[in-house]
């Protein structure tokens, strides 16, 4: 299967690219356009801020996996930063979904990243499913608009899957890599009452999860 992946250079994108390639799929990374620089062979380009996307970049792919967006953990949430977090997801997703809708033969599936932040702050007693309503707060609002932006592709017949991921744990990258050093120095311990919830997935499980979604 030919699969286009945006955000292929991030933690999740690298893991999926390696895992899906090993399973026999052909991966096309969707990379940001650099003026005067041609994309690497086998890559497609886009410029989400400018609303531009390689006209032929999406064609011929059976599936698109859209992961790109501003890193929410890379600094303080100033007003400007929150705006970038929101706009990078809504604008980029809308650009891809709109381009898919205009294709004569759109991909069968669009897997668009989202997050468990969709549900907001909940209590441990609540059981959350796809039918559970969105919560309140900044991240819940980001996730709602993020998922809504993918809807244009569904209107054109593409099956849209919004992947509400928790924290992706990998010992050498991401959140876990930053949490491990204090524990290795004997300085780790519970924060507050220690009963806070954290939804997580092991990085190695991601390729199998996405393969299942692609074959559903």
Buried (B, 14 or more C-beta within 10 A) or exposed (E): BBBBBBBBBBBBBBBBBEBBEEEEBBBBBBBEBEEEEEBEEEBBBBBBEEEEBBEEBBBEBBBBBBBBBBEBEEEEEEEEBBEBBBBBBBBBBBBBBBBBBEBEEBBBBBBBBBBBBBBBEEEEEEEBEEEEEBBEEBBBBBBBBBBBBBBBBBEBEBBBBBBBBEBBBBEEBBBBEEEEEEEEEEEEEEEEEEEEEEEBBEBEEBBEBBBEBBEE
